[in-house]
Structure formats: C-alpha cells, structure tokens
Amino acid sequence: MKYQLTAPPYLLAQLATRLALTAQTLQYSLCTPPSEQSDADTPNLIFQADFFHNPIKNSASIDVFVLPSPLSSMHGFMLAAGGNHAALAEAAPILDALSPIASGWLHAGDYGSASFFHQLWQILIGAHADSLLPIWENMRAPNSGFQINHPDLVNQLSSLMAQQQLLTQSLASCSQLFLAEHPPQIFTAYHPLQKQLLSQDDTQKPSPAHEIATLLSSFKINP
C-alpha cells in the first residue's frame, strides 16, 4: 500500500527525516500542495490541513496536526489525527512511524478535528509572541538599574489584559465556528487505551476536539 502525505513546505524535511528512520518498509509520497492525481482509495494524510485552501481529499483522507520541533525527527512528533475508523486504520502505520511510540497519537475526532487543533495552536503562539511585561522580563534577567513606576505598571497590566481578552475572543470564535461546521456526533476513540486515559468509556461523550471547542466557546465575547 502506498500513502500520500500532504504537508506545508516547512514540515516536509522533518517528516521525511523521521520516516526515513522509522518507515523504511512503507511506500509513501510527500507533496505540497495536494496532488490532483490522488487515487480515490489511496490513504491520504493532510498535515495542518487548514494551511491549504480546499485541500483535495478522498474517502480515505485524514487530517493531522503535528507540533514541529527540532527533536521530532529523532524522537517523534506529538500529533493528533481526525478521521473515521476505516481511514485511521489504513493510515495507522504512517501515524505510528511518526509518533514517539506505536499508537502514541491522539484520535481527535472526525475529519476536521486536527485542523481545529492547529487553528487553536496558531492563535496561541501568535498571541504570545511579544506579550511579556518588562517587569517580568527583568525577573528572568535581573537588571540592577531597572525601575518602573506605578502608572507604567498599571498601563502595562491593562495592555496585557486587553491582549488576553482578544485571545479569548479569538479562541471562542474559532471554537464556535468549528461546532457550527462539525456538529457533535457519537464518538468512539480509535485506540482502546485512549478511552481509558481520557475516561471516554461513556459512549455519550463527545470527541476531544468537541470537548475543547465546547469549553472555549462558552467564554463570553464582548461586542
């Protein structure tokens, strides 16, 4: 069986290096953007799927969210996958090869769930790029000449709280959109162990993606 892996350019090298170490017996192709020549039955793994505009997918497609790291090539990716059981079963050898250990990946829900996780991650890392207050920076790298007066501190705290409010609004809006496009359905985790670790033995419990989306969407959004 041959697998098709579609990923943004910045991920290709890390994915290729990891698979060269752990998937030497598997046949796969790496591409970006999605190939239009994909066979309808070819297992298709789309990484950070929301990076692409209307990615080409088939009945065997799953979306995958991975956390890029310099250590991933050697030690494996932290990853979550979205798709039905049949598609995940076909893609499992590749997912196992990319993970730190076999079955060491999260079944996030149906197709689209992993993309939702990636969207949340993008919001979080974007919001905190330059959000540290000068007073906290000084605590990490003390400077004997550092001084701050009360009005400046109040202004900095006010600015930080405004950033946090915008972050909350972004997370809530993203979650509400996900719930609108992907209404909750009966969820059964692909891995039996996941049910135990996440207490998902209850068949009425939603997917991990829907649990997170429900929590975040409950945040109040000020007009």
Buried (B, 14 or more C-beta within 10 A) or exposed (E): EEBBBBBBEEBBEBBBEBBEEBBEEBEBEBEBBBBEEBEEEBBBBBBBBBBBEEBBBBEBBBBBBBEEEEEBBEEBBBBBBBBBEEBBEBBBBBBBBBBBEEBBBBBBBBBBBBBBBBBBBBBEEEBEEEEBBEEEEBEEEEEEEEEEEEEEEEEBEEEBEEBEBEBBBBBBBBBBBBBEEBEBEEBEBBBEEBBEEBEBEEEEBBBBBBBBBBEBBEBEEEE
